[in-house]
Amino acid sequence: MNVTDRVLKVISHTLPVDVHGLVNKLQASIAEEFFDPCHLGVDTTYLDADLRIVRYTGSKRLEGVRTIFQRSNSPPVV
């Protein structure tokens, strides 16, 4: 799959048989803060060429939660 302009596109030309199972696996592997539509704000707390750390604001449930993003081609963070 590829993500282009927030649209998930299946690379193979056939759709999965178990679409519900696919969505469940995606939700299990993606941080839950991506699914909270309630006035969620994001503050970048650290940024360099390989790493970004963000803090979520505006949601009572996710206030102060931090997520770390690392470029896929960068060396592992130890």
C-alpha positions, 0 to 999 in steps of 0.5 A: 500500500501507498499513502498519497495525499492522505489516501490509502491505495492498494498497490496490488490490483485486487482488494483484500477479501477481509477488508474489516480485518485489514482495517482492524490491523491498520488501527492496531498498528497505527497510534490511536491519536491519529483516529481522534477527531476532537479538536486535536492539536499537535506541537512539534517538540523536537525536530532534526533531519531524521527524528521528529517528536510531537506532543498532542494538545486539545483532547482530554484523552490525548493531552500530553501524549507524545509520538516519535517519528523516524525516517525509514532510511535513517540509522536506528536510534539507540 
